[in-house]
């Protein structure tokens, strides 16, 4: 058994409005940073997995994302898995 670390990013789908991102984009202009735009705000999640190999760990992370961490109707996710030495 090995230990792996997953880094997961969950973001709103591009086709959907991101009210938080829109508010932050507007605030950038008010802060004198008008060149910053198109802000999208999501979640960054890290977790630890005990698994026999990287492929098994990736499967568990994918399952956790689909079942709990991501609402696939409104969000998408991507992740990386690395072995902890």
PEHUBEL-V824674 format. One record per backbone hydrogen bond with DSSP energy under -1.0 kcal/mol. CO is the residue of the C=O (numbers start at 0). NH is the residue of the N-H. If there is no record, write none. Layout:
[[CO	NH] [CO	NH]]
This chain:
[[1	50] [2	83] [3	48] [4	81] [5	46] [6	79] [7	44] [8	77] [9	42] [10	75] [12	15] [17	21] [18	22] [19	23] [20	24] [21	25] [22	26] [23	27] [24	28] [25	29] [26	30] [27	32] [28	31] [32	35] [42	9] [44	7] [46	5] [48	3] [50	1] [52	56] [53	57] [54	58] [55	59] [56	60] [57	61] [58	62] [59	63] [60	64] [61	65] [62	66] [63	67] [63	68] [64	69] [70	73] [70	74] [73	12] [75	10] [77	8] [79	6] [81	4]]
